[in-house]
């Protein structure tokens, strides 16, 4: 995936999130949960795209 595709995808996700936040009437708590879930999903996707997620799977915590 090229850098241009990643930037376009991030802009599209941001625009969709902005539209949801401004046009759909929801409680503030629901909006914050939705924003958090989408942000975490985008961060995980970015980690996978840049190959960092595969490096994180080799880290072991505990025994």
Sine and cosine of phi, psi and omega as CSV:
sin_phi,cos_phi,sin_psi,cos_psi,sin_omega,cos_omega
0.00,0.00,0.76,-0.65,-0.04,-1.00
-0.99,0.17,0.30,-0.95,0.00,-1.00
-0.89,0.46,-0.58,0.82,0.02,-1.00
-0.90,0.43,-0.65,0.76,0.05,-1.00
-0.90,0.44,-0.63,0.78,0.00,-1.00
-0.91,0.42,-0.69,0.72,0.00,-1.00
-0.90,0.43,-0.67,0.74,0.02,-1.00
-0.89,0.45,-0.66,0.75,0.03,-1.00
-0.90,0.44,-0.68,0.73,0.03,-1.00
-0.90,0.44,-0.63,0.77,0.04,-1.00
-0.91,0.41,-0.66,0.75,0.01,-1.00
-0.91,0.42,-0.69,0.72,0.03,-1.00
-0.90,0.44,-0.67,0.74,0.04,-1.00
-0.89,0.46,-0.66,0.75,0.02,-1.00
-0.92,0.40,-0.66,0.75,0.02,-1.00
-0.90,0.43,-0.67,0.74,0.03,-1.00
-0.90,0.43,-0.65,0.76,0.04,-1.00
-0.90,0.44,-0.68,0.73,0.02,-1.00
-0.89,0.45,-0.67,0.75,0.03,-1.00
-0.89,0.46,-0.68,0.73,-0.03,-1.00
-0.93,0.37,-0.53,0.85,-0.08,-1.00
-1.00,-0.08,-0.52,0.86,-0.13,-0.99
-0.99,-0.17,-0.42,0.91,-0.04,-1.00
-0.98,-0.18,0.87,-0.49,0.00,-1.00
-0.97,0.26,0.89,-0.46,0.02,-1.00
-0.65,-0.76,0.31,-0.95,0.11,-0.99
-0.91,0.41,0.50,-0.87,-0.03,-1.00
-0.88,0.48,-0.58,0.82,0.01,-1.00
-0.92,0.40,-0.65,0.76,0.01,-1.00
-0.91,0.41,-0.65,0.76,0.03,-1.00
-0.89,0.46,-0.66,0.75,-0.01,-1.00
-0.93,0.38,-0.61,0.79,0.06,-1.00
-0.91,0.42,-0.70,0.72,0.02,-1.00
-0.88,0.47,-0.69,0.72,0.04,-1.00
-0.88,0.47,-0.67,0.75,0.02,-1.00
-0.90,0.43,-0.69,0.72,0.00,-1.00
-0.90,0.43,-0.69,0.72,0.00,-1.00
-0.92,0.39,-0.64,0.77,0.03,-1.00
-0.89,0.45,-0.70,0.71,0.03,-1.00
-0.90,0.44,-0.66,0.75,0.02,-1.00
-0.89,0.45,-0.66,0.75,0.01,-1.00
-0.93,0.38,-0.63,0.77,0.04,-1.00
-0.90,0.43,-0.67,0.74,0.05,-1.00
-0.90,0.44,-0.65,0.76,0.03,-1.00
-0.89,0.46,-0.68,0.74,0.03,-1.00
-0.90,0.43,-0.64,0.77,0.06,-1.00
-0.88,0.48,-0.64,0.77,0.03,-1.00
-0.93,0.36,-0.65,0.76,-0.03,-1.00
-0.90,0.44,-0.67,0.74,-0.03,-1.00
-1.00,0.06,0.01,1.00,0.09,-1.00
0.99,0.16,0.21,0.98,-0.01,-1.00
-0.98,0.18,-0.48,0.88,-0.03,-1.00
-0.90,0.44,-0.56,0.83,0.01,-1.00
-0.94,0.35,-0.52,0.85,0.05,-1.00
-0.95,0.32,-0.54,0.84,-0.02,-1.00
-0.95,0.33,-0.40,0.92,-0.02,-1.00
-0.95,0.31,-0.28,0.96,0.00,-1.00
-1.00,0.07,-0.14,0.99,0.01,-1.00
-0.99,0.15,0.79,-0.62,0.01,-1.00
-0.91,-0.42,0.72,-0.70,0.03,-1.00
-0.93,-0.36,0.75,-0.66,0.00,-1.00
0.99,-0.11,-0.52,-0.85,-0.07,-1.00
-0.94,0.33,0.00,0.00,0.00,0.00
